[in-house]
Amino acid sequence: MNFSHTLSDSKNWIINYKDQLEINWTERAIELHLNKETGFNIYLLDQSKAVGVLIGHFLYQDQKVSEFEILHIAVLPEYRNQGLGKMILEELEKQLKSIGKSVKIFLEASAANKFAIKLYEKLGYKAYNERKNYYGSNSINPSASQDAILFAKSFDDIS
Ligand SMILES: CC(C)(COP(=O)(O)OP(=O)(O)OC[C@H]1O[C@@H](n2cnc3c(N)ncnc32)[C@H](O)[C@@H]1OP(=O)(O)O)[C@@H](O)C(=O)NCCC(=O)NCCS
């Protein structure tokens, strides 16, 4: 297994595996996220086959601080529960730390997504806010009404 920041034809890979990756964005949203100037993505490759992805972006940066948001992390179903999600998240943290600034990572998860929550809590992410019925009738995903939990993790200021 190895990591890459790019994937040839990443847009089509995501669209082809949209259901397995549990990405409910429109094609336009996928394109926007992949082409963002502040975007930072990590693909996990098994040989040359992409089996997992983390899609994220920098929210804010100055000389000392870097704030990052994970928009989505996913591993293909047949590769799950083998520690790969943890590996991708740890790789992100390693790369963000190497920038040499104080880093804060934010993300949001559905309260019903117990494996994702388990992964985040295991790596020290702390819930700091809850949005009731966020994934509900007024949201982009009207099929379910679920609470969202917002998580954050900070690395010590190393300046
Ligand atoms: C969330 C996700 C990325 C986790 O990836 P993963 O490779 O399965 O994660 P890991 O193998 O590193 O496991 C993380 C923890 O969850 C547990 N877990 C994962 N899948 C599990 C399963 N099917 N049954 C029991 N526990 C499971 C693991 O046991 C592990 O905890 P442990 O180390 O204490 O045992 C993956 O489930 C996924 O792609 N989900 C669909 C997309 C998604 O919901 N993303 C999150 C958006 S917020």
The ligand as an SDF file (V2000), in Angstrom:
LIG
                    3D

 48 50  0  0  0  0  0  0  0  0999 V2000
  -15.2000    5.2880    8.0810 C   0  0  0  0  0  0  0  0  0  0  0  0
  -14.2690    4.4260    7.2440 C   0  0  0  0  0  0  0  0  0  0  0  0
  -13.4160    5.3300    6.3820 C   0  0  0  0  0  0  0  0  0  0  0  0
  -13.3590    3.6430    8.1860 C   0  0  0  0  0  0  0  0  0  0  0  0
  -12.4100    2.9580    7.3810 O   0  0  0  0  0  0  0  0  0  0  0  0
  -11.8230    1.5440    7.8180 P   0  0  0  0  0  0  0  0  0  0  0  0
  -10.6390    1.2760    6.9680 O   0  0  0  0  0  0  0  0  0  0  0  0
  -12.8650    0.5220    7.8790 O   0  0  0  0  0  0  0  0  0  0  0  0
  -11.3370    1.9050    9.2920 O   0  0  0  0  0  0  0  0  0  0  0  0
  -10.3400    1.0830   10.2170 P   0  0  0  0  0  0  0  0  0  0  0  0
  -10.1970   -0.3190    9.7210 O   0  0  0  0  0  0  0  0  0  0  0  0
   -9.1120    1.9010   10.3560 O   0  0  0  0  0  0  0  0  0  0  0  0
  -11.1800    0.9850   11.5500 O   0  0  0  0  0  0  0  0  0  0  0  0
  -11.4670    2.0490   12.4200 C   0  0  0  0  0  0  0  0  0  0  0  0
  -12.2120    1.4950   13.6260 C   0  0  0  0  0  0  0  0  0  0  0  0
  -13.5580    1.1490   13.2680 O   0  0  0  0  0  0  0  0  0  0  0  0
  -13.8030   -0.2310   13.4970 C   0  0  0  0  0  0  0  0  0  0  0  0
  -14.5350   -0.8380   12.4000 N   0  0  0  0  0  0  0  0  0  0  0  0
  -14.4750   -0.4790   11.0960 C   0  0  0  0  0  0  0  0  0  0  0  0
  -15.3050   -1.2660   10.3820 N   0  0  0  0  0  0  0  0  0  0  0  0
  -15.8730   -2.1330   11.2520 C   0  0  0  0  0  0  0  0  0  0  0  0
  -16.7930   -3.1990   11.1240 C   0  0  0  0  0  0  0  0  0  0  0  0
  -17.3310   -3.5140    9.9300 N   0  0  0  0  0  0  0  0  0  0  0  0
  -17.1650   -3.8800   12.2390 N   0  0  0  0  0  0  0  0  0  0  0  0
  -16.6420   -3.5650   13.4450 C   0  0  0  0  0  0  0  0  0  0  0  0
  -15.7460   -2.5610   13.6370 N   0  0  0  0  0  0  0  0  0  0  0  0
  -15.3640   -1.8630   12.5530 C   0  0  0  0  0  0  0  0  0  0  0  0
  -12.4340   -0.8700   13.5580 C   0  0  0  0  0  0  0  0  0  0  0  0
  -12.4690   -2.0580   14.3190 O   0  0  0  0  0  0  0  0  0  0  0  0
  -11.5670    0.2110   14.1540 C   0  0  0  0  0  0  0  0  0  0  0  0
  -11.6220    0.2220   15.5380 O   0  0  0  0  0  0  0  0  0  0  0  0
  -10.5850   -0.6980   16.3660 P   0  0  0  0  0  0  0  0  0  0  0  0
   -9.2360   -0.3570   15.8310 O   0  0  0  0  0  0  0  0  0  0  0  0
  -10.8370   -0.2740   17.7640 O   0  0  0  0  0  0  0  0  0  0  0  0
  -10.9240   -2.0900   16.0940 O   0  0  0  0  0  0  0  0  0  0  0  0
  -15.0600    3.3950    6.4000 C   0  0  0  0  0  0  0  0  0  0  0  0
  -15.9700    2.7150    7.2260 O   0  0  0  0  0  0  0  0  0  0  0  0
  -15.8120    4.0060    5.2310 C   0  0  0  0  0  0  0  0  0  0  0  0
  -15.2820    4.1820    4.1360 O   0  0  0  0  0  0  0  0  0  0  0  0
  -17.1050    4.3510    5.4280 N   0  0  0  0  0  0  0  0  0  0  0  0
  -17.9330    4.9210    4.3390 C   0  0  0  0  0  0  0  0  0  0  0  0
  -17.6280    6.3850    4.1370 C   0  0  0  0  0  0  0  0  0  0  0  0
  -17.8440    7.1650    5.4110 C   0  0  0  0  0  0  0  0  0  0  0  0
  -18.8460    7.0050    6.0820 O   0  0  0  0  0  0  0  0  0  0  0  0
  -16.8800    8.0580    5.7180 N   0  0  0  0  0  0  0  0  0  0  0  0
  -16.9300    8.9020    6.8780 C   0  0  0  0  0  0  0  0  0  0  0  0
  -17.5380   10.2120    6.5260 C   0  0  0  0  0  0  0  0  0  0  0  0
  -17.6440   11.2450    7.9690 S   0  0  0  0  0  0  0  0  0  0  0  0
  1  2  1  0
  2  3  1  0
  2  4  1  0
  2 36  1  0
  4  5  1  0
  5  6  1  0
  6  7  2  0
  6  8  1  0
  6  9  1  0
  9 10  1  0
 10 11  2  0
 10 12  1  0
 10 13  1  0
 13 14  1  0
 14 15  1  0
 15 16  1  0
 15 30  1  0
 16 17  1  0
 17 18  1  0
 17 28  1  0
 18 19  1  0
 18 27  1  0
 19 20  2  0
 20 21  1  0
 21 22  1  0
 21 27  2  0
 22 23  1  0
 22 24  2  0
 24 25  1  0
 25 26  2  0
 26 27  1  0
 28 29  1  0
 28 30  1  0
 30 31  1  0
 31 32  1  0
 32 33  2  0
 32 34  1  0
 32 35  1  0
 36 37  1  0
 36 38  1  0
 38 39  2  0
 38 40  1  0
 40 41  1  0
 41 42  1  0
 42 43  1  0
 43 44  2  0
 43 45  1  0
 45 46  1  0
 46 47  1  0
 47 48  1  0
M  END
$$$$
